[in-house]
Amino acid sequence: MPLDLSADLAAAAEVLADASDVTLLAHVNPDADALGSALALGLALHRRGVRVRVSFGAPAEVPETLRDLDVAGLLVPAAEVPAVPAVLVALDAGSVGRLGPLGNRVAATVEAGGQVVVLDHHVSNPGFGTVNVVDDRAEATALVVLRLLDVMGVEVDEPIARCVYAGLVTDTRSFRHASSATHHVAARLLDAGVDAEAVARPLMDSHPFGYLGMLATVLSRAGLDREAVGGLGLVHAVVTLEDAKGLRPEEVESVVDLVRTAEEAEVAAVLKELRPSTWSVSLRSVSRIDVREVAQLLGGGGHRRAAGFTARGDAAGVLADLRAALERVPPEAGA
């Protein structure tokens, strides 16, 4: 059951009803949930005559697989985000830090007497807005946005439904982590005209040929530590800058979904080199380890079964720190 957020949703709807200029920010390295949520809400506001801009702090380019969601041309570079937005909406960002270089817009807006609406589903979210709609039971921020759209009386037609569906299908791993209620939501989106295959394939099942070569190289170096995680097992792989050369960030991000399939390991980790000696680490677990707690020990965050953190040093050192953090998080009983 979703949380009773009726008062928070009403407050958010009231802020947006009175707004004439709204800036919507997704987290850095936006995924389909972050950007799909922002574009769904942005499109609804745009149709009301609101001046809308959707952006994110990094990277400089919009992920290629997400560009088709922007049917109204609402995406703008980070440099075009006002220093002090009139109304700011932060989506799928568990903290101000997840907004990257645009995080300073939050304090600037509040100090100027403006409104900051936070829409999110991360349990770690401290509520950094003036209005906070955070449902940590929701499988995706897109579900929070859909509830807000309903409160606002927005007609959820195919373009909006497609943005919501993109966030939902990816964050639930093709509905494998979805409740019955969320399956009903998916049916509603399909009834609105969404072509499920057309949305999901470019996001999850389509890669350039060079991706196969990268996988062959990376997976040939993958390691399995059966004794890690108290004997539950850790499988890990490293994607260097050289491995990722010429490929989109989407290809690199997807490696963890293959590594996690090793049945001998409870936890999967993929280290992705952002620049020399700097790594973004993706964590996944099967059922007994809360990798969000592990990531938080290392300065990151996320969800119980999917989380991540950023680290500096060489790959061996980052893996050693990860193993140590894993030993500090006890397995969940009965999972």
N, C-alpha and C positions, 0 to 999 in steps of 0.2 A: 504494500500500500504506500502511495506517495505521502510525504509529510503534508500536514495542513499548513500550507503557505498562503492561504487566502488573503490575509492582511498584507503580507509582503508583496504578493502579486498585485493587489489593488493599489498599493503605494507606488510600485513601479509603473503601472499603467497610468496612474495620475500624472507622474512626472513626464512620461512620454506624450501624454495627451496634450500637455501645455507647451511642448517643445517645438521650436521652429528650426533648430539646428542641432543635430545629434552626431557625435563621433562614436563609432563602435570599434573597440579594440579586441582582437584575438591575441592569444599568447604567442610568444616567439616560436619560430618553426611551426606554424599553424598546421593542424591536421584537419580532417574533414569535419570533426565535431566543432572545433573552435570557429573555423571559417564558415562552415555551413550554418551554424547558429547565428553568427553575426550577419550573414547575408540574408537569411530568412527574415530576421527582425528588421534589418535595414531596408529590404524590399517593401515590407509592409509600411514602414514609415515614409519611404520615398513616394509611395502611391498616395499618401495623404498630403503630399506637397511639402514635406519636411526636407530641408537640406541635409543630406546624409553622406557621410564618408566612412568607409570601412578600411581598417589598416592593421598593421602589426609591426613590431619593432625590428624583426630580422627573420629571414634574410631579406635582401633587397628585392628579390623577385617572388612573385606569387607561384606557389607550387603548380606545375603544369597540369597535374591531374585535377586541380580544383578550379581552374580558370573558367570552365564552362558553367559553373554555378552562378557566376556574376553576370546575370542577364541584363542588368540595368546600368552597368559600368560604375558601380559604387566604390570599387577598390581604388585606393590612392596610396602613393608611396609614403613612408613614415615621415619624410621631410615636409609633407603637405598637411600633417596633423597640426592643428592650432596649438600654440604654447599653452593656452588656457581655453579648453573646449567649453562651450556653453553648457552642454549636457554630455556626459561621458558614460558609455556603457562598456563594462569589461566582461568578456565572455570566456568561460572555460579556463580562467586563470585562477589557480589556487592561492595565489599571493600576488602582491604588487610586483615582486621580483620577476614573476613569469611574464610580465609585460615588457621586460627588457628595457631598452633605452626610452621607451614611451611611458614607463612607470611613473616618471616625474609629473606626468599630466594629471595623475590622480590628486596629489597634494595641491597642485596649482589650481585645479578646479574647485576643490573644497575651500581653499583659502580665499578664492574669489567669490565664495557664496553660491557656487553652482552645485549641481547634483551629479553624483556618481552612482550609477546603478550597477550592481554586481550580480551576474547570472552565472551560476556554477553548480557543479555536482561533486566537488572535492571535499572530503571530510575535513581536510586540514585548513580549509579556507577560514581566515579569521574574521571575515566580514569587514573588508576595508572600504566599503562604499558608504554613502549616506543612506542608500536603500540596498538591502541585501536579500537576494532570493537564492538561497543555497539549499539544494536537496541532495544530500549525500546518498540517498537511496536510489536516485535516478541513475539509470545506466549511462546516460549521456546528457550533456548540457542542452542538446537539441530538444530533449523532452521538457526541460524547464522553459525553454523559449516557446515551445508549442503551447504550454499551459498559459504563458503570458499572452500569446497571440489570441487565445480563446477568450481570456479576460478582456482583452482590448476589442473584441468583436471583429477580428480580422477574418476575412474569407481565406481559407488555406487552399489556394488553387495549386496547379501543378508546379510552377516555378518555386513557390515557397515550400511546398511539400517535398520537392526534390532536394532542396537544401537541408531540410530536417532529416530526410531519409538518409542522406549521405553521412551525416553525423551519427545517426542511429546504427546503420549497418556496419560501420567501421568500429565504433566503440563497443558494440556487443559481439564483435567477431562473427559477423553474419548471423546474429541472433542466438548464438550458442550461450550467451550470458544474459538472456532476456527473459523477463517475467511474462506471464500470460497476458498481463495488461499491456505490456510493451508490444507483444505480438498483435494485439488488437489495434494499437496505434499504427503499426506497420500496415495493417490492412486498410486503415483509414487513409493513409498516405497513398497506397496503391489505388484505392478508389478515387483519389483526387487526380489520378492520371500518371503517377510515377511509373516509369519503366525500370523495374528493379535491376534487370541485367545491364541496361545502358548506364545506370548509375554505378553499380558495384564493379563492373569489369575494369574500367580505367583506374579505379581506386585500389583494387585488390588483386586483379588477375591479368594485368597487361604490363609488360616490361619490354624495353628494347633488347635486342639480341646480346649486346654487351653485358647485360645483367647476368647472363648465364656464365660467362667467363669469370666475372667477379665472384659469383657464388662458388664456382669450382675452386678458385684460389683460396677464398676465405674459409670455406668448409673443410678444405684439405688440412688447414692448420687448427681446426677446432679441437678443443680439449674436453675431456670428461674426468672430473674428480669425484669418484664414487664416495670418498670418505668425507667430503665437505658437507656442510649443512647437517651435521650430526649423523652422517651416514645416509642422508636422503639424496645426496648427489647434486653436483653443480656442473652444467655444461656451459662452455664459454667459447666465444670467437672474437676475433679482432679484425676490424675493417680499417686499413690505413688510408691515408690520403692517396697513395699510389693505387690502391685497390679500387677506390671510388672515382678515380679520374675519368671524366667524361660522362658520368652517370648523374641522374637527378637525385636529390636528397630522398625522394620517395623510395628509390631502389635500395638505398643504404638502410633506411628505416625498416624495410620489410625483412631484412635478414633475420631479425630475432624471431619472426614467426616461423621460420624453418628450423632454427636452432632449438626452439622450445619443444619441438616434436620428439626429441630424444627421450625415450621412455625410461631410461635409467636415472634421470635427473629430475628432482623436484623444482629446481631453480635454473633458469637460463639467463645468461648475461651476454650482451654484445657491446663491445667497446668500439666506438666510432670516432676516428680522429677528426677533430674539427680544424685544428691547425697543429703545428709541431708541439708535442708534449701536452696537448689539451684534448680531453676526451669527453664525449657524451656517452653515458652508459645506460643502456636499456635493460630493465629487469622484468622477468616474467616468472610466475610460479604456477604450479598445478593446483594444489589444494591446501597445503599445510603451512606455508610460510607467507606471512604478510610482508610482501616486498616493499610496501610503502614505508613500514617501520625501518627496514634496512636502508632504503634510500634516504630517509630523514636523518639517520645516523651519519650519513655521508654528505649532508647538505642539500639533498634533493627532496622529492616527494612523489605523489601519484596516488595510485589505488592499491587495494589489497593484492590483486593479482597482476598488476602492471604498473611499474613505476620507473624512476630514473634519477640520475644525478650527473653532475659535471665534475671532472677531476683533472688535476695536473700531475705530470710525471711520466714515467714510462709505463707501458702496458703491464709489465710484471708487477710493478709497485701498486698500480690501481687494482689489479686482481688480488693482491695480498691484502689490501685494505678491505676489499669487498668480502673476502673469506672471513676476515676478523669480524666484520659487521654482521655477517650471517650467523656466526656463532653466538652473537649477543641477542638474537631474536629467537625465542623458543618456538618449536613447531606447535601448531594448533592441534588440540586433542580431537580425536574422532573424525577428522577430515579424511 
